[in-house]
Amino acid sequence: QDSSVLIWFLSKGGVLILTTWLSQAAVEEQTSVILLILKVLCHLPLHKASPENMSAILQSVNGLRFYRTSDISNRAKGLLSRWTKLFAKIQAMKKQNRNNSQIDSQS
């Protein structure tokens, strides 16, 4: 729950470790491990992760959308939906900040 610890985890490559574990768990059909990792991913501030790390985890979670267990596929879809909304909101805020900066510099 401590955001500084979570950001430290991300900065030290934690997302890539989770991606590897998630991929291995999917291949080995370890549903309890997959569910646990998906739960962990819900709590990480992934908007602070590097784009390369985000790409890797997005691909892994995206691959679970059609997993044979509906609980896992539903959680993966929900997580992707949540991330999509989060990143859209962040992009909108960045765009608004750029526009405000341009207006300020013109004034």
C-alpha positions as CSV (number, residue, x, y, z in Angstrom):
1,Q,0.0,0.0,0.0
2,D,3.0,2.3,0.4
3,S,3.3,4.0,-3.0
4,S,7.0,4.7,-2.6
5,V,7.7,0.9,-2.1
6,L,5.5,0.1,-5.1
7,I,7.3,2.7,-7.3
8,W,10.7,1.3,-6.1
9,F,9.4,-2.2,-7.1
10,L,8.6,-1.0,-10.6
11,S,11.9,0.9,-10.9
12,K,13.8,-2.3,-10.1
13,G,12.2,-4.4,-12.8
14,G,9.4,-5.9,-10.8
15,V,7.0,-5.7,-13.7
16,L,9.3,-7.9,-15.8
17,I,9.5,-10.4,-13.0
18,L,5.7,-10.5,-12.7
19,T,5.4,-10.8,-16.5
20,T,7.8,-13.9,-16.5
21,W,5.9,-15.5,-13.6
22,L,2.6,-14.8,-15.3
23,S,3.7,-16.4,-18.6
24,Q,5.1,-19.4,-16.8
25,A,2.0,-19.9,-14.7
26,A,-0.2,-19.7,-17.8
27,V,1.9,-22.3,-19.6
28,E,1.8,-24.6,-16.5
29,E,-1.9,-23.8,-16.0
30,Q,-1.3,-22.7,-12.4
31,T,-4.6,-20.8,-12.0
32,S,-4.0,-19.8,-8.3
33,V,-0.7,-18.2,-9.2
34,I,-2.3,-16.4,-12.2
35,L,-5.1,-15.1,-10.1
36,L,-2.6,-13.9,-7.4
37,I,-0.5,-12.0,-10.0
38,L,-3.5,-10.4,-11.5
39,K,-4.5,-9.3,-8.0
40,V,-1.0,-7.8,-7.5
41,L,-1.2,-6.0,-10.8
42,C,-4.4,-4.3,-9.7
43,H,-2.5,-2.5,-7.0
44,L,0.7,-1.4,-8.8
45,P,0.9,2.1,-10.1
46,L,1.8,0.9,-13.6
47,H,1.5,4.4,-15.1
48,K,4.9,4.9,-13.4
49,A,6.4,1.8,-15.2
50,S,8.6,2.2,-18.2
51,P,6.9,1.8,-21.6
52,E,8.9,-1.4,-22.3
53,N,7.8,-3.0,-19.1
54,M,4.2,-1.9,-19.7
55,S,4.2,-3.4,-23.2
56,A,5.4,-6.8,-21.8
57,I,2.8,-7.0,-19.0
58,L,0.0,-5.8,-21.4
59,Q,0.9,-8.6,-23.8
60,S,0.9,-11.2,-21.1
61,V,-2.4,-10.0,-19.6
62,N,-4.0,-9.6,-23.1
63,G,-3.1,-13.3,-23.8
64,L,-5.2,-14.3,-20.8
65,R,-8.4,-12.7,-22.1
66,F,-9.3,-16.1,-23.7
67,Y,-7.9,-18.3,-20.9
68,R,-9.9,-21.5,-20.4
69,T,-11.0,-20.5,-16.9
70,S,-13.6,-17.8,-17.0
71,D,-12.5,-16.3,-13.7
72,I,-9.0,-15.6,-15.1
73,S,-10.3,-14.4,-18.5
74,N,-12.8,-12.0,-16.8
75,R,-10.1,-10.7,-14.5
76,A,-7.7,-10.1,-17.4
77,K,-10.4,-8.3,-19.4
78,G,-11.3,-6.2,-16.4
79,L,-7.7,-5.3,-15.7
80,L,-7.1,-4.3,-19.4
81,S,-10.3,-2.2,-19.3
82,R,-9.1,-0.5,-16.1
83,W,-5.7,0.2,-17.6
84,T,-7.2,1.6,-20.8
85,K,-9.3,4.1,-18.8
86,L,-6.4,5.0,-16.6
87,F,-4.0,5.7,-19.5
88,A,-6.7,7.6,-21.4
89,K,-7.2,9.8,-18.4
90,I,-3.5,10.3,-18.0
91,Q,-3.1,11.2,-21.7
92,A,-6.0,13.7,-21.4
93,M,-4.4,15.3,-18.4
94,K,-1.0,15.6,-20.3
95,K,-2.8,17.2,-23.2
96,Q,-4.6,19.6,-21.0
97,N,-1.3,20.5,-19.3
98,R,0.4,21.1,-22.6
99,N,-2.5,23.3,-23.7
100,N,-2.3,25.3,-20.5
101,S,1.4,25.7,-20.9
102,Q,1.0,27.0,-24.4
103,I,-1.7,29.5,-23.3
104,D,0.5,30.7,-20.4
105,S,3.5,31.1,-22.7
106,Q,1.4,33.1,-25.2
107,S,0.2,35.4,-22.4
